[in-house]
Amino acid sequence: MFKTNGNNLFGGNWLSKSLFVLSLIFLCLTVITFMSKIQIYDPVSKEIISSETPWKIAILWLTLSFITAIIAYRLAGGKRNPTIWKGKDLYELIKHATLSGEAKIGFHSLRDQRLLLAKLESIGIKKRPSEDIRQFIRNKIVIDRRAFDICQDDTIIQMIHNGKEWFWDGYGHKKTAQYFHEAEIIFDIKSSADYMFLEVLEGLKK
């Protein structure tokens, strides 16, 4: 992964940084061009006969700014740039990973999830009789922050990282495999999504 510097979204290698600076220059030229006028002077009448904004030139600068920004972003790692995810908490990252298909939510097959339903009901989140229990819990802990928070003590996060299986509790603290059997909710995160969780899962490094 490319390294970042501070909060610079384009904090990749020197080329991505250079292109980002070039993108800003093109953007400044766009603003200057939009504010300028091309005036045509008639030497006979000694008057300005027309005054127009150079739209085509301004659009050219803007296009070049956009293109160089995209290239700089890609060179800096695109969405894998850790700066994008820095500052987000565990819930936000798990929600994004789950909704984007990079994480799945599972349960131990022989348990009935009554404990989880009771916790959700204690904060006013109740299941309708027609709803599937497990799907109801999956939906609520992803879309409702309160549901995730109340179930953190019963959550395990697992991921294959650098060829090894890792486990964390619902707060991002590293755990042993034994904790897997004690937890009720299992977040199985794809190893390809590890770049999102570097700041929040204990011990996770590239």
ABEGO torsion letter per residue (X at the ends): XBBBBEABAAABBAAAAAAAAAAAAAAAAAAAAAABBBBBBBAAAGBBABBBBBAAAAAAAAAAAAAAAAAAAAAAGEAABAAAABGBBAAAAAAAAAAAGABBBBBBAABAGAAAAAAAAAAGBBBBAABBAAAAAAAAAAABAAAAAAAAAABBBBBBBGGBBBBBBAAGBBBBAAAAAABABBBBBBAAAAAAAAAABBGBBX
